[in-house]
Amino acid sequence: MIVGVLTAQLHMQGITSLKEKRGIVKSVIGRLKSRFNISIAEVDHQDNKTSAVIAMVMVSNDTRFIDRQFDTIINFMQRDGRFYLGKIERETF
């Protein structure tokens, strides 16, 4: 069994409130969860209105599958115009 963890920092410009930021983060999490069948949560910067850190976890018996899925997830997030991606970390165990 292989566990993959992907952590991504999201930066949002023009956000004026935590409520607005949380709406965007909740939408992103919901879209990723339903499209890619991953476990996902906001794990840092909860009280910062211009950034968020989300972590995603995937389990498989194939490291290459996890890598391909994470590549697809990153591309999917990069196409979202509401934020831009900062630091991205990937690990497999």
N, CA, C and O atoms as a GROMACS GRO file, in nm:
protein
  372
    1MET      N    1   0.085  -0.118   0.000
    1MET     CA    2   0.000   0.000   0.000
    1MET      C    3   0.089   0.124   0.000
    1MET      O    4   0.186   0.131   0.076
    2ILE      N    5   0.058   0.220  -0.085
    2ILE     CA    6   0.133   0.344  -0.097
    2ILE      C    7   0.038   0.459  -0.066
    2ILE      O    8  -0.074   0.465  -0.116
    3VAL      N    9   0.086   0.551   0.017
    3VAL     CA   10   0.009   0.670   0.053
    3VAL      C   11   0.079   0.791  -0.007
    3VAL      O   12   0.198   0.812   0.014
    4GLY      N   13   0.005   0.870  -0.082
    4GLY     CA   14   0.059   0.994  -0.139
    4GLY      C   15  -0.003   1.114  -0.071
    4GLY      O   16  -0.124   1.118  -0.046
    5VAL      N   17   0.081   1.214  -0.041
    5VAL     CA   18   0.035   1.337   0.022
    5VAL      C   19   0.078   1.454  -0.065
    5VAL      O   20   0.195   1.467  -0.100
    6LEU      N   21  -0.016   1.538  -0.100
    6LEU     CA   22   0.010   1.659  -0.179
    6LEU      C   23  -0.036   1.779  -0.096
    6LEU      O   24  -0.152   1.786  -0.055
    7THR      N   25   0.055   1.873  -0.073
    7THR     CA   26   0.022   1.995   0.001
    7THR      C   27   0.043   2.113  -0.092
    7THR      O   28   0.147   2.123  -0.158
    8ALA      N   29  -0.054   2.203  -0.098
    8ALA     CA   30  -0.046   2.318  -0.188
    8ALA      C   31  -0.088   2.445  -0.116
    8ALA      O   32  -0.186   2.448  -0.042
    9GLN      N   33  -0.010   2.549  -0.139
    9GLN     CA   34  -0.044   2.680  -0.084
    9GLN      C   35  -0.117   2.760  -0.191
    9GLN      O   36  -0.069   2.772  -0.304
   10LEU      N   37  -0.232   2.814  -0.156
   10LEU     CA   38  -0.314   2.894  -0.246
   10LEU      C   39  -0.303   3.041  -0.205
   10LEU      O   40  -0.315   3.073  -0.086
   11HIS      N   41  -0.280   3.128  -0.302
   11HIS     CA   42  -0.274   3.272  -0.276
   11HIS      C   43  -0.387   3.339  -0.352
   11HIS      O   44  -0.404   3.318  -0.473
   12MET      N   45  -0.465   3.421  -0.281
   12MET     CA   46  -0.580   3.488  -0.340
   12MET      C   47  -0.562   3.639  -0.330
   12MET      O   48  -0.527   3.690  -0.224
   13GLN      N   49  -0.585   3.708  -0.439
   13GLN     CA   50  -0.574   3.854  -0.439
   13GLN      C   51  -0.713   3.916  -0.445
   13GLN      O   52  -0.806   3.858  -0.502
   14GLY      N   53  -0.726   4.033  -0.387
   14GLY     CA   54  -0.852   4.104  -0.391
   14GLY      C   55  -0.956   4.052  -0.294
   14GLY      O   56  -1.072   4.092  -0.302
   15ILE      N   57  -0.918   3.966  -0.204
   15ILE     CA   58  -1.010   3.911  -0.105
   15ILE      C   59  -1.019   4.011   0.010
   15ILE      O   60  -0.916   4.056   0.061
   16THR      N   61  -1.141   4.044   0.053
   16THR     CA   62  -1.157   4.145   0.157
   16THR      C   63  -1.203   4.088   0.291
   16THR      O   64  -1.205   4.160   0.391
   17SER      N   65  -1.239   3.960   0.295
   17SER     CA   66  -1.286   3.903   0.422
   17SER      C   67  -1.254   3.754   0.429
   17SER      O   68  -1.234   3.688   0.327
   18LEU      N   69  -1.249   3.704   0.552
   18LEU     CA   70  -1.229   3.560   0.571
   18LEU      C   71  -1.347   3.482   0.514
   18LEU      O   72  -1.329   3.371   0.464
   19LYS      N   73  -1.466   3.538   0.522
   19LYS     CA   74  -1.585   3.470   0.468
   19LYS      C   75  -1.570   3.447   0.318
   19LYS      O   76  -1.603   3.339   0.268
   20GLU      N   77  -1.522   3.547   0.247
   20GLU     CA   78  -1.500   3.534   0.102
   20GLU      C   79  -1.393   3.429   0.073
   20GLU      O   80  -1.410   3.346  -0.017
   21LYS      N   81  -1.284   3.434   0.147
   21LYS     CA   82  -1.175   3.336   0.129
   21LYS      C   83  -1.225   3.194   0.157
   21LYS      O   84  -1.197   3.102   0.081
   22ARG      N   85  -1.299   3.178   0.267
   22ARG     CA   86  -1.348   3.044   0.303
   22ARG      C   87  -1.445   2.990   0.199
   22ARG      O   88  -1.450   2.869   0.176
   23GLY      N   89  -1.521   3.077   0.136
   23GLY     CA   90  -1.610   3.034   0.028
   23GLY      C   91  -1.532   2.977  -0.090
   23GLY      O   92  -1.571   2.876  -0.149
   24ILE      N   93  -1.422   3.043  -0.125
   24ILE     CA   94  -1.338   2.995  -0.235
   24ILE      C   95  -1.273   2.862  -0.197
   24ILE      O   96  -1.275   2.768  -0.276
   25VAL      N   97  -1.216   2.855  -0.077
   25VAL     CA   98  -1.148   2.732  -0.033
   25VAL      C   99  -1.246   2.616  -0.025
   25VAL      O  100  -1.215   2.505  -0.068
   26LYS      N  101  -1.365   2.642   0.028
   26LYS     CA  102  -1.466   2.536   0.038
   26LYS      C  103  -1.505   2.486  -0.101
   26LYS      O  104  -1.523   2.366  -0.121
   27SER      N  105  -1.519   2.577  -0.196
   27SER     CA  106  -1.552   2.540  -0.333
   27SER      C  107  -1.441   2.456  -0.397
   27SER      O  108  -1.468   2.354  -0.460
   28VAL      N  109  -1.317   2.498  -0.379
   28VAL     CA  110  -1.203   2.424  -0.435
   28VAL      C  111  -1.197   2.284  -0.374
   28VAL      O  112  -1.180   2.186  -0.447
   29ILE      N  113  -1.210   2.275  -0.243
   29ILE     CA  114  -1.206   2.145  -0.176
   29ILE      C  115  -1.318   2.055  -0.227
   29ILE      O  116  -1.294   1.938  -0.257
   30GLY      N  117  -1.439   2.107  -0.239
   30GLY     CA  118  -1.551   2.027  -0.288
   30GLY      C  119  -1.531   1.978  -0.431
   30GLY      O  120  -1.560   1.862  -0.462
   31ARG      N  121  -1.481   2.066  -0.518
   31ARG     CA  122  -1.458   2.027  -0.657
   31ARG      C  123  -1.350   1.919  -0.668
   31ARG      O  124  -1.365   1.822  -0.742
   32LEU      N  125  -1.240   1.936  -0.593
   32LEU     CA  126  -1.132   1.837  -0.598
   32LEU      C  127  -1.177   1.704  -0.540
   32LEU      O  128  -1.145   1.598  -0.595
   33LYS      N  129  -1.250   1.709  -0.429
   33LYS     CA  130  -1.296   1.586  -0.364
   33LYS      C  131  -1.388   1.507  -0.456
   33LYS      O  132  -1.376   1.385  -0.467
   34SER      N  133  -1.481   1.575  -0.522
   34SER     CA  134  -1.576   1.503  -0.606
   34SER      C  135  -1.513   1.456  -0.737
   34SER      O  136  -1.549   1.350  -0.788
   35ARG      N  137  -1.421   1.534  -0.792
   35ARG     CA  138  -1.362   1.498  -0.921
   35ARG      C  139  -1.254   1.391  -0.909
   35ARG      O  140  -1.243   1.305  -0.996
   36PHE      N  141  -1.175   1.394  -0.801
   36PHE     CA  142  -1.060   1.305  -0.790
   36PHE      C  143  -1.072   1.200  -0.680
   36PHE      O  144  -0.980   1.119  -0.664
   37ASN      N  145  -1.179   1.199  -0.604
   37ASN     CA  146  -1.200   1.100  -0.498
   37ASN      C  147  -1.080   1.094  -0.403
   37ASN      O  148  -1.020   0.988  -0.383
   38ILE      N  149  -1.045   1.209  -0.346
   38ILE     CA  150  -0.932   1.219  -0.254
   38ILE      C  151  -0.981   1.268  -0.119
   38ILE      O  152  -1.090   1.326  -0.107
   39SER      N  153  -0.901   1.245  -0.017
   39SER     CA  154  -0.924   1.307   0.113
   39SER      C  155  -0.853   1.441   0.111
   39SER      O  156  -0.737   1.449   0.070
   40ILE      N  157  -0.921   1.547   0.154
   40ILE     CA  158  -0.865   1.682   0.141
   40ILE      C  159  -0.917   1.770   0.254
   40ILE      O  160  -1.031   1.758   0.297
   41ALA      N  161  -0.830   1.860   0.301
   41ALA     CA  162  -0.869   1.955   0.406
   41ALA      C  163  -0.779   2.077   0.401
   41ALA      O  164  -0.666   2.071   0.352
   42GLU      N  165  -0.831   2.189   0.452
   42GLU     CA  166  -0.747   2.307   0.473
   42GLU      C  167  -0.669   2.284   0.602
   42GLU      O  168  -0.729   2.257   0.707
   43VAL      N  169  -0.537   2.293   0.596
   43VAL     CA  170  -0.454   2.254   0.710
   43VAL      C  171  -0.373   2.368   0.771
   43VAL      O  172  -0.314   2.350   0.877
   44ASP      N  173  -0.369   2.485   0.707
   44ASP     CA  174  -0.293   2.597   0.762
   44ASP      C  175  -0.343   2.728   0.703
   44ASP      O  176  -0.412   2.728   0.600
   45HIS      N  177  -0.310   2.837   0.767
   45HIS     CA  178  -0.346   2.974   0.727
   45HIS      C  179  -0.497   2.996   0.732
   45HIS      O  180  -0.551   3.075   0.654
   46GLN      N  181  -0.566   2.927   0.823
   46GLN     CA  182  -0.712   2.940   0.831
   46GLN      C  183  -0.756   3.084   0.860
   46GLN      O  184  -0.863   3.125   0.815
   47ASP      N  185  -0.676   3.160   0.935
   47ASP     CA  186  -0.715   3.296   0.971
   47ASP      C  187  -0.649   3.403   0.885
   47ASP      O  188  -0.657   3.522   0.917
   48ASN      N  189  -0.586   3.363   0.777
   48ASN     CA  190  -0.524   3.457   0.683
   48ASN      C  191  -0.619   3.471   0.565
   48ASN      O  192  -0.653   3.372   0.500
   49LYS      N  193  -0.663   3.593   0.536
   49LYS     CA  194  -0.765   3.609   0.431
   49LYS      C  195  -0.712   3.604   0.289
   49LYS      O  196  -0.792   3.606   0.195
   50THR      N  197  -0.581   3.598   0.269
   50THR     CA  198  -0.528   3.595   0.132
   50THR      C  199  -0.455   3.467   0.097
   50THR      O  200  -0.409   3.452  -0.016
   51SER      N  201  -0.445   3.373   0.191
   51SER     CA  202  -0.379   3.246   0.156
   51SER      C  203  -0.440   3.131   0.234
   51SER      O  204  -0.504   3.150   0.337
   52ALA      N  205  -0.418   3.013   0.182
   52ALA     CA  206  -0.465   2.890   0.245
   52ALA      C  207  -0.368   2.779   0.208
   52ALA      O  208  -0.303   2.784   0.104
   53VAL      N  209  -0.359   2.680   0.294
   53VAL     CA  210  -0.281   2.560   0.264
   53VAL      C  211  -0.376   2.442   0.270
   53VAL      O  212  -0.443   2.420   0.372
   54ILE      N  213  -0.383   2.367   0.160
   54ILE     CA  214  -0.468   2.248   0.159
   54ILE      C  215  -0.379   2.125   0.141
   54ILE      O  216  -0.277   2.129   0.073
   55ALA      N  217  -0.421   2.016   0.203
   55ALA     CA  218  -0.349   1.890   0.192
   55ALA      C  219  -0.444   1.785   0.138
   55ALA      O  220  -0.561   1.778   0.176
   56MET      N  221  -0.391   1.703   0.047
   56MET     CA  222  -0.468   1.596  -0.015
   56MET      C  223  -0.396   1.464   0.006
   56MET      O  224  -0.273   1.459   0.001
   57VAL      N  225  -0.472   1.359   0.028
   57VAL     CA  226  -0.414   1.226   0.051
   57VAL      C  227  -0.482   1.127  -0.042
   57VAL      O  228  -0.604   1.130  -0.062
   58MET      N  229  -0.400   1.038  -0.098
   58MET     CA  230  -0.450   0.934  -0.188
   58MET      C  231  -0.378   0.804  -0.155
   58MET      O  232  -0.259   0.804  -0.125
   59VAL      N  233  -0.450   0.694  -0.160
   59VAL     CA  234  -0.394   0.562  -0.134
   59VAL      C  235  -0.406   0.478  -0.259
   59VAL      O  236  -0.511   0.478  -0.325
   60SER      N  237  -0.299   0.404  -0.293
   60SER     CA  238  -0.300   0.318  -0.411
   60SER      C  239  -0.194   0.210  -0.392
   60SER      O  240  -0.116   0.213  -0.297
   61ASN      N  241  -0.192   0.117  -0.484
   61ASN     CA  242  -0.084   0.018  -0.485
   61ASN      C  243   0.019   0.050  -0.593
   61ASN      O  244   0.108  -0.031  -0.619
   62ASP      N  245   0.006   0.168  -0.657
   62ASP     CA  246   0.093   0.205  -0.768
   62ASP      C  247   0.139   0.350  -0.752
   62ASP      O  248   0.058   0.443  -0.759
   63THR      N  249   0.268   0.370  -0.730
   63THR     CA  250   0.324   0.504  -0.713
   63THR      C  251   0.303   0.589  -0.838
   63THR      O  252   0.274   0.708  -0.827
   64ARG      N  253   0.316   0.529  -0.954
   64ARG     CA  254   0.298   0.605  -1.079
   64ARG      C  255   0.156   0.659  -1.092
   64ARG      O  256   0.137   0.770  -1.142
   65PHE      N  257   0.057   0.581  -1.048
   65PHE     CA  258  -0.081   0.628  -1.052
   65PHE      C  259  -0.098   0.752  -0.964
   65PHE      O  260  -0.160   0.850  -1.006
   66ILE      N  261  -0.043   0.747  -0.844
   66ILE     CA  262  -0.051   0.862  -0.753
   66ILE      C  263   0.017   0.983  -0.815
   66ILE      O  264  -0.038   1.094  -0.811
   67ASP      N  265   0.136   0.965  -0.872
   67ASP     CA  266   0.207   1.076  -0.936
   67ASP      C  267   0.126   1.137  -1.050
   67ASP      O  268   0.119   1.259  -1.063
   68ARG      N  269   0.066   1.053  -1.133
   68ARG     CA  270  -0.016   1.103  -1.245
   68ARG      C  271  -0.138   1.179  -1.193
   68ARG      O  272  -0.173   1.285  -1.246
   69GLN      N  273  -0.203   1.125  -1.091
   69GLN     CA  274  -0.319   1.192  -1.034
   69GLN      C  275  -0.281   1.327  -0.975
   69GLN      O  276  -0.352   1.426  -0.994
   70PHE      N  277  -0.169   1.331  -0.903
   70PHE     CA  278  -0.125   1.458  -0.845
   70PHE      C  279  -0.091   1.559  -0.954
   70PHE      O  280  -0.120   1.677  -0.939
   71ASP      N  281  -0.029   1.514  -1.063
   71ASP     CA  282  -0.002   1.604  -1.176
   71ASP      C  283  -0.133   1.662  -1.231
   71ASP      O  284  -0.141   1.781  -1.260
   72THR      N  285  -0.233   1.577  -1.245
   72THR     CA  286  -0.362   1.620  -1.296
   72THR      C  287  -0.429   1.718  -1.200
   72THR      O  288  -0.489   1.817  -1.243
   73ILE      N  289  -0.419   1.690  -1.071
   73ILE     CA  290  -0.478   1.779  -0.969
   73ILE      C  291  -0.411   1.916  -0.973
   73ILE      O  292  -0.479   2.018  -0.967
   74ILE      N  293  -0.278   1.919  -0.983
   74ILE     CA  294  -0.206   2.046  -0.989
   74ILE      C  295  -0.247   2.125  -1.113
   74ILE      O  296  -0.271   2.245  -1.104
   75ASN      N  297  -0.255   2.059  -1.227
   75ASN     CA  298  -0.299   2.126  -1.351
   75ASN      C  299  -0.441   2.180  -1.337
   75ASN      O  300  -0.470   2.290  -1.383
   76PHE      N  301  -0.528   2.102  -1.274
   76PHE     CA  302  -0.666   2.144  -1.251
   76PHE      C  303  -0.670   2.270  -1.165
   76PHE      O  304  -0.745   2.363  -1.195
   77MET      N  305  -0.591   2.273  -1.059
   77MET     CA  306  -0.589   2.390  -0.971
   77MET      C  307  -0.528   2.511  -1.040
   77MET      O  308  -0.572   2.624  -1.017
   78GLN      N  309  -0.427   2.490  -1.124
   78GLN     CA  310  -0.363   2.603  -1.194
   78GLN      C  311  -0.459   2.671  -1.291
   78GLN      O  312  -0.441   2.789  -1.322
   79ARG      N  313  -0.558   2.600  -1.338
   79ARG     CA  314  -0.655   2.658  -1.431
   79ARG      C  315  -0.764   2.739  -1.360
   79ARG      O  316  -0.840   2.811  -1.426
   80ASP      N  317  -0.772   2.728  -1.228
   80ASP     CA  318  -0.872   2.802  -1.151
   80ASP      C  319  -0.825   2.947  -1.137
   80ASP      O  320  -0.719   2.971  -1.079
   81GLY      N  321  -0.900   3.042  -1.187
   81GLY     CA  322  -0.858   3.181  -1.188
   81GLY      C  323  -0.877   3.256  -1.057
   81GLY      O  324  -0.842   3.373  -1.048
   82ARG      N  325  -0.933   3.191  -0.955
   82ARG     CA  326  -0.959   3.260  -0.829
   82ARG      C  327  -0.837   3.270  -0.739
   82ARG      O  328  -0.838   3.344  -0.641
   83PHE      N  329  -0.731   3.196  -0.771
   83PHE     CA  330  -0.611   3.194  -0.688
   83PHE      C  331  -0.493   3.151  -0.774
   83PHE      O  332  -0.511   3.105  -0.887
   84TYR      N  333  -0.374   3.168  -0.721
   84TYR     CA  334  -0.257   3.109  -0.785
   84TYR      C  335  -0.186   3.022  -0.684
   84TYR      O  336  -0.194   3.046  -0.563
   85LEU      N  337  -0.116   2.921  -0.733
   85LEU     CA  338  -0.050   2.826  -0.646
   85LEU      C  339   0.087   2.877  -0.605
   85LEU      O  340   0.162   2.931  -0.686
   86GLY      N  341   0.117   2.859  -0.478
   86GLY     CA  342   0.250   2.889  -0.425
   86GLY      C  343   0.326   2.759  -0.410
   86GLY      O  344   0.338   2.681  -0.505
   87LYS      N  345   0.377   2.736  -0.292
   87LYS     CA  346   0.458   2.618  -0.264
   87LYS      C  347   0.374   2.491  -0.274
   87LYS      O  348   0.263   2.483  -0.220
   88ILE      N  349   0.429   2.392  -0.344
   88ILE     CA  350   0.365   2.261  -0.358
   88ILE      C  351   0.463   2.155  -0.310
   88ILE      O  352   0.579   2.154  -0.352
   89GLU      N  353   0.416   2.066  -0.224
   89GLU     CA  354   0.500   1.956  -0.176
   89GLU      C  355   0.429   1.824  -0.201
   89GLU      O  356   0.308   1.813  -0.183
   90ARG      N  357   0.507   1.724  -0.245
   90ARG     CA  358   0.455   1.590  -0.271
   90ARG      C  359   0.539   1.489  -0.196
   90ARG      O  360   0.662   1.499  -0.192
   91GLU      N  361   0.472   1.392  -0.136
   91GLU     CA  362   0.544   1.283  -0.068
   91GLU      C  363   0.467   1.154  -0.090
   91GLU      O  364   0.345   1.154  -0.101
   92THR      N  365   0.541   1.045  -0.096
   92THR     CA  366   0.478   0.913  -0.096
   92THR      C  367   0.544   0.829   0.012
   92THR      O  368   0.665   0.839   0.036
   93PHE      N  369   0.464   0.747   0.076
   93PHE     CA  370   0.512   0.660   0.183
   93PHE      C  371   0.477   0.516   0.152
   93PHE      O  372   0.508   0.426   0.231
   0.00000   0.00000   0.00000
